[in-house]
Amino acid sequence: MLPLRDDQARYSTPWVNNFLIGLNLLIFLFEATLDRQSLNILIHQFGVVPYHLAAFLAGSTRYPLPAIVVPFFTSMFLHGSWMHVIGNMWFLYIFGDNVEDYLGHFKYLVFYILTGLIAMSTQVAINLHSTVPTLGASGAIAGVLGAYFILYPRARVLTWFFVFVVWVPAWIILGYWFVLNFLSGTATALAVQGQNVGGVAFWAHVGGFVSGALLVKVFGERRLRSPYAVG
């Protein structure tokens, strides 16, 4: 199922959401200019490698604390392919504007980064000894999806489903997305336990979604909202 657009009205311009989309695309364009070796160095330095944290916790001095902490922030702005970044930004474009409208600009930025950090922490906790770098905005975007699921479950999402285009309630499409990621994450963990393999960071999606659903009401609604819908 591919969401095309939603019918939930917003009452402000999503400046932060647009900025995040632009920044992610700009950084990926920079990645695309690098040769394979340089790109590999960039990803290993600024993507999260779970084993580095495991070594740090075990007392190794090879990986200093900044080298452990910084990638948790930078990794959510790196992507592995055009399909990876376009898919992530498409979901952020459809669902992020309404969450920003509810929270307000600054709180939305904090919310996005915090859920991204929680998402990455969840992925690392499940695969603590993996030497494969983890990167992408999907964990933070999963937090946005979790928030949307709580705030606008009855909003309708125009969805492409094979040869059909139909309006689907948000709680169905986002609920399906979460269950699929949870089941996929569980199956992957059982199948490749103890192995260093790449793939989709399903547990980052699960951690991000759950944290977004739980935290959005804690952050609370912005105080002033215009009574006029913005197209």
N, C-alpha and C positions, 0 to 999 in steps of 0.2 A: 504494500500500500504506500503510495506516494502522495503526501499532502500538497495541495496546490495553493490554497489560500484559506483564510478563516473569515467568519462574518462578525467577529467580536469588535465592536467599536472601540476606538481609543480617543483620548481627549487631550493629547499632547504630542509633540513631535519627538520621536525616539532618538534623540541625539546620541546617547551613549550606545544604543544598539547599532546604529549606523556606523559609529566610530569603531566599534569592535569588529564589525564586518569588514570595513575598509582596512583596518590594521591587519587583520588576519590575511586578507588577500594580498596586501602590500608585502608582508613578510614572506608569503609563499612565492610571490614574484621574485623576491630576492633569492630564495632558495633555488628557484628554477635557473638562475644565472650561474650557479656554482657547478664546478665539475664534481664528479662522483666522490673523489677523495675528500674534497673540502666539505661537501655536504655531509659525508659520513662523520667527519670531525665535529661539525656543527651539531648534528643530532646527538652524538655521544656526550657532548659537553653541556647542551642545553635541554636535552630530553632527560626524562627520569629513568635512571638505571637502578632498579630495585636492589641489586646486589651491592651497590655502593653504600646504601643505607645499612644493609645487613653487616657489611664490613665495618662501617663506622660504629655501629652498636656493639660489635664484637671487640672494639678497642683498637682497630687499625688506624694508623695515622696517615695512610695513603690518601684518604679522601677527607679533606678538612670540612668543617661544618658549612661554610658558604657554598662549597661545591655540592653539598647535599641539599641545602635549602633552596638556592636560586633556581634550579631546574624545575622545582614544583610550580613556580610561577611562569617561567619561560616556556615550559613544555606545552602549555595550553594555547600557545600562539604559533606552534609549529605543526606542519602537516606533511604526510608522506607522499601525497599524489594530488593531481587535479581533482579527481573524483572525491577524495577525502575532504579537501577543503571546500569544494562546491556543495557537497552534501551537507556538511556541517553548517555552512553559512546559509543555506536554504532553510533549514529548520530554524535557525536563529532569526532569520528574516521574518518568517511566518509567525512564530510564537513569542519572540522576544519583545516586540513593541508593546504588547498588552501588559506584560509583566513589568516593564519599565514604567508604563503609564500608571500602574497601581502603586509601585514602590516609590517612584520619583527617581530622578536621574542619578544622584550620588548613591543612594541606597541600592539602586539596581547594580551599579558598578561593583560595590562592596559585596553584594549578594552573589553576583556572577563569579567573582574571584574566589570567594569563600567556598561556594559549592564546588568550584573547580578543584580547589585544594583538597576538599573532603573526598571528591571523586577519585583523585589521583592517590590519595592515602589508602582508600579502599582497595584499589587495584594493586598497590604495592604490598599491602598486608596479605593479600591472597597469593602473591607471587614474589615473596620477599627475596628469594635467591636467584631470580632471573637476571641474566646479563643482557637482555634485549631492551633497548631504550623504548620507553612509552611516551607518546606525544599525541597532541591533538586537542581541539577545543570541545570534543564531544562530551567530556565529563561535566564541564561547566554548562554546556547547552542542555544536558540531561537535567541539571538543576533547574533551568528555566522551564523545561517541559514538566517537571514535577510541580513547580509553582503554578503553571497554567492549568494543570490537572485539578488542582485544589481550587483555584480562583474561578475558572470558567469551564466547568465540566459540561455545561449545556450548550456552549458555543458550538457552532457547526463548522466542520472542516471539509472543504471541497477536496475530494480524494480520488486519485486515479487508481483504479483497481483492475488490472489486466486491460480489458477493452472497454470498461465502464468508468464513467466519471460520476460520482455520487456524493451527496452531502452526508457526512458521518458525524455524530456527536463526538466532541473532543475526548470525553471520558473513555469512549470505546477505542479510538485510534491510539491515544496515549497509553491507555491501560494495556492494550495489545502490545505496544512497543515495549513497555516495561516487562511484561510477562515473558515476551520473546527473549529479551536480553537476560533476564534472570535464569531462564531455562538453558539458554545458550552458554551463559557463564558457568552454570553448574556442570553441564555436559563437558565443556572444555576443560574445566579444572580436574574432572575425573579422568579425562582422556589423556591429558598431557602433564599430569602431576609430576613435578621434578624435572621437567624438560625445559630447555631454553628455546622456545619457538615464538615467532611473531604471530600476528593476527589481530582480531578486534579486541579491544579492552572492555569486555562486557561488564566486568565488575566496577569499572569506573563509571559506566552508564548507570548501573544499579545504585551505587553509592551517591552519585550526583542527583539522580531522580528522587531518592528517598530524602536526602538532605534538603533539596529544594522544596519538596512537599511539606516537610516539617518546619523549615525556617521561614517560609514566606509570611506566615501569620505572625511570627515572632518579630520580623522586621516591620510589619504593619503597613497600612495604607498611607500614602502621602496625604498631607493635611488639606491642600487646596487642589481641587480638580475642576477644570472648566466644564460647564454644562453642555458644551457643544462638541460634537464628534468631529474628529479630524479624518479626512479621507486618506 
